[in-house]
């Protein structure tokens, strides 16, 4: 139990309003059935969630990569990385172009139009900008950016997602685009293309994505028991199958802070420390 003798309180955003209650009710039942009192709270934004985490109002937060990395930074290491999905380990961002475009290398992007995410997008802007700059290509200055109108997400934030970027490349409004690699095969299928129709021009160094973040001062025993029960989840268990499918996870894995070093480097390079958790 926590020091206040209350259930472990886990916070998340209501980013997927159609499924969020299904997901977190299944999580709560699993932990309760295995002897760990558990409650969850839903927040409208990662900024609100992480303020609650840093203030100790929630014990654990289910965070996107920006929110997790910023929590580590803002807490000066007092927050800890607990666990992640198997699908969050060693992911990458790619720059893609249509195979008939003649674009095959980063140098071919100079003076061309590239579709990118909003300035605070971890995988669709910050990480590629930081890593490409180290390789001699400035994503902000050495190419033009496609004029993509952001669309509103369920939390009210306006976002340029992988679908908008992919469509800009497919429709010829951009010569190339930045895509989160785990989405690439799905996008190719959904838009009726074959894998050979798309060329991967560049791939980032691997980084970790979403994570469970512990608040400052969470007792080691609570943290260890949380990770133990999380990693025991089996997607073949009927009580967990739907939740794990909706969370795009096959197994939960223990994780360490250093998996987010690349994200933190990109945040620092973008002078965004503490500026946003979204």
Secondary structure, 3 states (H helix, E strand, C coil): CCCCCCCEEEEEECCCCCCHHHHHHHHHHHHHHCCCCEEEEEECCHHHHHHHHHCCCCCEEEECHHHHHHHHHHCCCCCEEEEEEHHHCCECEEEEEEHHHCCCCHHHHCCCEEECCCCCCHHHHHHHHHHHHHCCCCCCCCCEECCCCCEECCCCCEECCHHHHHHHHHCCCCCEEEEEHHHHHHHHHHCCCCHHHEEEEEECCCECCCEEEECCCCCHHHHHHHHHHHHCCCCCCCCCHHHHHHCCCCCEEECCHHHHHHHHHHHHHCCCCCCCCC
